[in-house]
Amino acid sequence: MVKFIYTLLFVGLVYVSQAQLTYNPEPYSLVVANCQDPANYDKQKLNISVLNDTTYTVYWKMEFANVREDWQIQLCDLFTCYDYNAKQSSPSNPNIMGQGNHVFEIGFFPKGEDGTGRVTLKLYGDKNFTQLIREIPINLYACTTSAKDVSFNAIKVYPNPASEYFQVSNSSQVNKIVIYNVLGKEVKTLFHYNNANHDISELKKGIYMVRLLDAKNKVIKTVRLSKNIDGV
């Protein structure tokens, strides 16, 4: 009975911790649509937010499922860019996360080898990796026949609603962004690069359509974006 109660308490603590640590984009996917050039790769930011007024000391592990031997995954946490396919963070170099947003960066280098796989990033609250705080699944798509469609579906505009800026995840194919108001009038054009912060602070509060275009000005995706405060 006592063991059962302790198990319930542990599960409850894990649930509360997961509720207080969120991440975006969700789902988190890394997509390399073209394997003709083995040098092609995808690298994206992973934004981890602490919602409560608490400071977490975070260590991480990565678990690989159906990941090809030739593939390389690199994780850069708050302080260190680790070697390819590193399984865990250094116990002597934890990530200190207080209330607010914290950025990891993850790179996927399939080296010309196609397929799909998954990595689970597990965040722990102790260097012995016993206190699980959060699990983050990372989907990998390399040059599969549906990689183009997967890539388009994985493209996200965040945060949404936005106040001063937005970013685009899984955006290796995005070259230009055109923003329209609800009347269909173009209000802003932006040129995109990986990990760019797109400033919309001057726009009025309301709903906008964000059109994402590739290098040939072909529309990849159109996303509805809500701006939640008026610009100056």
C-alpha positions, -999 to +999 in steps of 0.1 A: +000+000+000+028+024+009+046+016-023+015+023-043+010+057-026+047+066-034+041+056-070+010+079-072+030+108-057+058+103-082+034+102-112+017+133-098+050+152-095+059+143-131+026+154-144+029+188-126+064+193-139+053+185-174+025+210-171+050+237-160+075+231-188+061+235-223+079+235-256+073+247-292+071+240-320+049+211-313+050+186-329+088+190-333+100+177-366+133+178-385+129+174-423+155+171-450+135+168-482+163+164-507+191+138-503+208+143-536+233+165-518+246+146-487+255+179-472+219+189-468+206+192-432+180+208-411+186+226-379+159+241-357+154+259-324+135+241-296+119+267-273+114+254-238+093+276-215+091+275-177+056+288-168+059+290-130+082+311-108+105+281-103+141+274-112+148+240-126+182+223-128+179+203-160+199+174-174+189+156-206+191+122-223+183+113-259+168+079-268+169+068-305+143+047-323+147+036-359+176+060-364+200+050-392+236+044-382+248+070-408+225+097-395+239+124-372+218+143-346+235+171-327+220+188-297+231+222-284+217+230-250+220+263-231+257+260-227+272+233-249+270+219-284+276+182-279+291+156-303+269+140-329+245+114-314+255+122-278+232+102-255+232+125-225+243+159-211+273+162-188+265+158-151+289+186-144+272+211-168+234+213-160+210+237-176+196+262-152+161+272-163+141+299-145+107+313-155+107+323-191+119+309-225+151+289-230+164+278-264+180+245-274+191+239-310+189+205-327+205+196-360+197+166-383+223+155-408+211+124-427+242+123-449+223+114-480+205+084-464+167+084-466+142+071-440+122+081-410+130+079-373+124+094-339+144+107-310+129+113-276+146+141-256+140+135-219+146+163-194+155+153-159+158+172-126+189+153-113+223+142-126+214+106-119+186+108-144+159+095-121+136+126-118+119+128-152+105+163-159+095+163-195+096+141-226+099+157-261+094+135-292+115+146-322+104+133-356+130+128-383+122+127-420+150+123-446+143+122-483+112+099-481+087+099-509+064+119-486+091+142-472+079+172-491+043+169-478+056+161-443+078+192-445+049+215-455+028+201-427+056+205-402+060+242-410+046+262-381+043+300-373+048+306-337+040+321-312+004+323-324-011+346-311+019+369-314+026+403-299+058+417-314+074+390-335+070+355-349+092+327-361+088+298-386+097+263-377+110+237-402+115+265-426+144+254-448+122+258-479+108+293-470+124+322-487+098+350-484+069+359-462+040+381-473+014+393-446-022+403-456-049+418-435-085+404-434-094+425-464-067+408-485-045+439-486-007+432-484+007+450-453+042+436-450+068+416-469+097+399-451+126+379-464+132+347-444+163+329-432+167+301-407+158+310-371+148+346-381+126+367-357+100+385-379+091+418-364+053+427-365+053+451-336+039+480-357+009+460-369-026+466-354-043+440-332-063+415-353-062+386-377-037+383-405-029+358-432+008+349-435+018+335-469+050+315-470+068+314-504+098+295-517+128+308-537+106+307-569+078+328-553+056+297-552+033+296-522+042+268-498+016+274-471-007+300-458-012+304-421-037+324-401-019+346-375-035+364-346-018+396-332-029+402-297-018+438-290-019+470-311+013+483-326+027+517-319 
